[in-house]
Amino acid sequence: MPQKRKIIRATTIPLSLDIFCKDMLKELSSQYDILAVSSPGEELDRVAAREGVAIAKVAMQRHIAPFHDFISLLKLIRLFYREKPWIVHSMTPKAGLLCMIAAKLCRVPHRIHTFTGLIWPTASGLKRKILIATDKLLCSCATIIIPEGNGVKQDLLSARITSKPLNVLANGNVRGIDLNHYRRSDEVVQQAKILRKDNTITYIFIGRLVADKGITELVNAFVKLNQLHDNTRLLLVGPKEQERSPLPSHILQTIESHKSIEAVGMQHDIRPWLAAADVFVFPSYREGFPNVVIEAGAMALPSIVTDINGSNEIIIEGKNGLIIPSHDSDSLFNSMLRLYSDASLRQSLSRNARDLIADRFDCHLVRKALYDLYSSLK
């Protein structure tokens, strides 16, 4: 039997591998020799057990850290030289930069990077210049560059990051969605009944509770809405991360004290929370291609999203949700009020939501596009 070709999939932190490559590595391992590379962490061990693939732990810093980055680069060079992969495929910024440099130095035939989001469009000054320079270096070392969505592609083109071809796979997104899992099963509906409040319109946000997710605008808009209609509720599902993009103290105080705002922290299974809500709200400032908007749609929720990369490729205005400007609390309030007042519109958006997600982002469609790319390489 001929030896399988080796593919290395790499991310900066293991949580990214755990989320983005779930079940994908297991499927690939039937045809290829797969090695998953990331910083140490329990999620990386979970990937090894669940996917049945080998792992390698290489510590990488998410922030700019020249000394640590150089050490990580040397470790990656040594790893790639030893493993002699056919493909190195990276995601997330730091893993992309280090892996593409190491793979080029080791003469790996196919060096693929997927841009799942860009940091520099919302940065300024010297930081922006450094981030753009590192992305240009990354692309110069890669042989194939995959923007996660058309918005990311346009940003790369506008900033002249690379002159190489940029091809979005399928309709965008890196993992797609398992529609059998994200559905209103009997079990999920029963769990949702416990979480739901009758005669109340519930808005839900899922993600990190940080400023650049639009939490300040969301809290302000909801407080205004709740003053007009006290049969409204806001669920905030996700961790607080005050060390990065911190929320103002008065917003944190409002979240903790407001009678109709419930911050429930991280939840292992978000399906019952989505099923217990009426409207999904995601006023983020920047994204690559937010999976949570796809997940909300699969659970038949209408969405209010900002006009940013990814979100505006998932939501079609007036079909499965509403699109508003970012950083705009008044527009957010008006859209939340509109979906409160217009039950027929809310129901129409809900009816369309799951079908529009199924047509474009089913995980089998997304994975096939990637597998076809690998198969096309010589």
N, C-alpha and C positions, 0 to 999 in steps of 0.2 A: 504494500500500500504506500503510495507517495506521501511524503511528509507534508503536513498542513502548513500553509503560509501563516506567518505570525502577524497579528494585528495588536497594536498597543493602543488602548483607549485611556486618555488621561484628562484629569481635571485637577484644579488647585486643591479643593477640599473634598473629602470623600462623600459628603452629603449630596454633592452634585452628581457624582457617579450613581449613587444609590437611587436618586430620583429620576435622572434623565435616561439612564440605561437599564431601567428595570425590565427584566425578561429579554431585553435585546441581546445582551451578552451571551445568555444561555442559548438563544437561537443561533447566533453567529458561531458559537463554539462547535456546532455540528459540522461546520465547513472550514473553520479557521482555528488556529491556535491563539487564544485570546489571553492577553495580559492586561489587567486593570491597574493603573498607576495613579496614586494620589497621596496626599499627606496622610499620616497615621490617624486612625480614629475608628471607633466601633462600627461606623457605617461601612468602612472599607472591608472589615471582617464580615459584615452582613452581606455585602456584595459577593464575596468569595463563597460563602455558604449557600446563598440563594441561587446564584448564577452558575456555580460549579466551575469557576475559572480561577486561574492563578492571579495573585496580586503582588505588587511591589510598593513599599512605603517610602516615599521621598517627600520630606517636609518642604512645603512651599509657603511663603508669606503672601497674603492677599494684597497688602499694601506695598508701596515702594520701599525696598530694603536692600540696597546694593550689595552689602556684604553677604547677607543670607541668600540673596538671589544667586550670587556667584557660586556659593557652596552647593546650592540646589542644582545649578547648571552642571557642575562637575559630576555630581551624582547621577544625573540623567545621562550625561555623555557615557559614563562608565556602564550604566544599565543598558543603553541602546547598543553600545559596542559589543557587550556580552550577548544580548538577546538577538541581535541582527534581524529586526522586524522588517516585514515587507511594507507595512503601513504604520505610521504613527498618526493617530487622529486625536486632536486635543479640542477641548472646550474650556471656557472661562479664561479671563485675560492673562493671569500670570502663568498658568500652565501652558497656555498657547504660546506666549513669548518664549519661555524657557525650553519647551519641548520642540518648537520649530527650529530654534537655534541648534539645539543638541542633535536633532534628527538630521539637519543639513550637514553639520560637522561630521556625523557618522555615515553620511551618504545613504540615508534611508531612501529607497526609491520613490515612495509616495508619502508626502507630508501634507496632511489635511488639517485645517483648522475651521471650526464652526464658530462664528461670532454669534453668541446668544444674547448680546446686548453691548452697548457702547457706553463708556463712562464719560468720555471727553465732550460729547455734545452739551452737557450741562455743567462742565467745568470751565474755568477761566484762567487767564494769566499764565504763569509759568507751568502750573500743573497741567493745563490743557495742552500746552506745547509738548511737554514730556510724554503725555499719554498718546498724542497723535504720532510722535516720533517712534514710540515703542510699537504701535500698531503697524506703522510702515515697515519697521524692522521685521516684525512677525511675518507680514505678508511677503516680504522679499525672500524669506526662508521657506515659505510654504509653496507647495506645488498646486494645491487645490484649496480654494477659499469658498466657504459656504456661509452666506448670511442667513440667519434664521428666518428672516422675513424680508419683504420688499422695502420696508422702512429702513431697516438696518443697511440693506444694499444701497439705498439712495444716499444715506449718510456717508457711507464709505466712498461712494463716487463723488459726492459733493466736496468732500475734504481731500480728494485725490490721494487716498491712502494707498491705492495700488492701481496698476493698469492691467492686472491679470483679470481673466473672466470671473464674474461673480454670478453663481447660479444658485437660486433658491430651490431646495428640494420640495417636490410636491407643491402644497399650498403654504409651506412654511411650517415652523415648529420643529423641535428636535426629537420629540417622542410620541406625539399624538396622544390620543386618549382611548382607554379601554372602556368602551361603551357598555360592556356587560357589567363592569364594576360600577361605573358612574351612571346609575339609574335609580329610579324610585322603587326599589324592591320592597316587598312586604316588610322585611326586617328594618330597612331604613325608614320607611314610613312610620312604623311603630315607635322607633327611637325618636323620630321627629315630633311625634305627638307630645312627648314629654317635654321637649324644648320649646314647643310653639305656644304662643299666647293667643287665645281666641279673641276675635273682634279687634285685632291689632294688626296694623301693617308693619311688617318687620323688614328693615333694611340690614344688609349684612356686608361687611368688609372682611376679606381674608388676606393676610400678609403681615409683614413686619410693621409694627406701630412706630413709624419714623416719619420725619417731616417730608422726605421726598416721595412718600407714598400718598401725599395729599391728605394726611390725617387732620391737619389743622383746618383745612377747608371743609372737610367732611364733618367734623365736630361742630364747627360754626354753622354750617348749613342745616345740620340736623337739629341743633338747639332752636334755631329760628322756626323750623318746621314744627317741632314739638310744641312750641308756644302757641301755634295756630291750631294744631291737632294733637291732643295729648294721647290719642290712641295709636301712637307710633312708637317704634322701638328701634334701637340701633345695636347690632351685635358686632363686636370687634374681636375677630378670631386671629390670634397671632401673638408673637412675643414683643415685648418692649425692648428696644435696643438704643438706649440713651447715649451710648458711646459713639454711635455713628448716626449722623443726621438727627440730632435730638429734637424732641418736641418741646415747645415752650411750656414753662411751668404752669401757666394758667390753663392750657389745654389738658395737661395731665391731671390737674385738679378737677376740671370739668368731667373728664372720663371717669374719675374715681367717685365723684359725688352726685352726678346727674342720675335721677331716678329711672330714666328710660334708656340709659346707655349701659350696656353690659360688656365688659372686657373679660373674655373667658380664657385668654392665653392660648398656647399651642394646643391643638387637638389632633390626636392620631388619625382620626377618621372625620373628615369635614363633611361627608355626605349627609348625615342627619341634620347638621347645622344649615346646610344649603336647603334641604327639604323643609326645614322649619321656617324659612324666610320667604318673602314675597319679591324682593328686589335685591340684586347684587350691585354694589357700588364700588368702583375701583378708580379713584381720582389721582392715580400716580403721575409723577412728573416725567418719568422716563422708564422704558422697559425695552427688552429685546422682543420677546413674544410670550406674554404672560400665560402660563399654563392655567392659572386659577380662573381666568376669564373663560377658557375653554371648558373647564370643569363645571363652572356655574351654568354655562349654556347646556351642557350635557344633562344637568339636573333640572332643565326646563325653567331656568330663572331668566327673566329679562335683566339686562345690565345697563348701568350708566357708567360710561368710561370716558376718559379724557382722550383728546385727539393726538395720540402719541403712537410711536412704532408698536406694532403688534396688536394693541387694543383696537386700533382703527382698521386692522385687517381681519379681525375676528368678528367684530360687531358691525352690522350693516344698519345705518341710521333708519329707524322706523320699521325695521324688519325683526330684529332680535334684541334691540336696545336703542339707547340714545347716546350720542357722542357730544361732548362739551369741551370747551377750551380748558387747558390745565391752569392751575393757580387761580381759578375763578370760583370763589365761594358762592357768588350770586347765581351764576349759571347752574351750579350744582344744586342749589336750593330750588331753583325754578324747575329743574328736571325731576327732582325728588317729589316736589309738590304736584307736578303734572301726573306722575305715575300713582300718586296717592289719590288724586281727584278723578282720574280717568280709568276706571276699572276695566272698561272694554279694551283700551289700549294696552293696559298691563297684561290682560289675558291673551290678547293677540300676539304680543311679543313673546310671551311664555310658550304659546303653541308652536311658534316658529323656531324657538331657540334650539331644541335638541336636534331637529332635522338639519338645520344649517351647520351645526357642529359635525354631525355624522357624515354629511356629504363631503366635508373638506378636511377633517382632522382625525378620522378614525386611525388608531395606532397602526393597523395593518397597512394602510395606505402610506403612512409616513415611513414605516420601517422598510417597506418594499422599495421606496425611492432610494434609501440609503444602501440597501443590499444590492440594488441594481448598479449603483455607482461603484461599489467595491468590485462587483463582478466584471465591470467594464474595463478595469485597470489591468494592464499587462505586466 
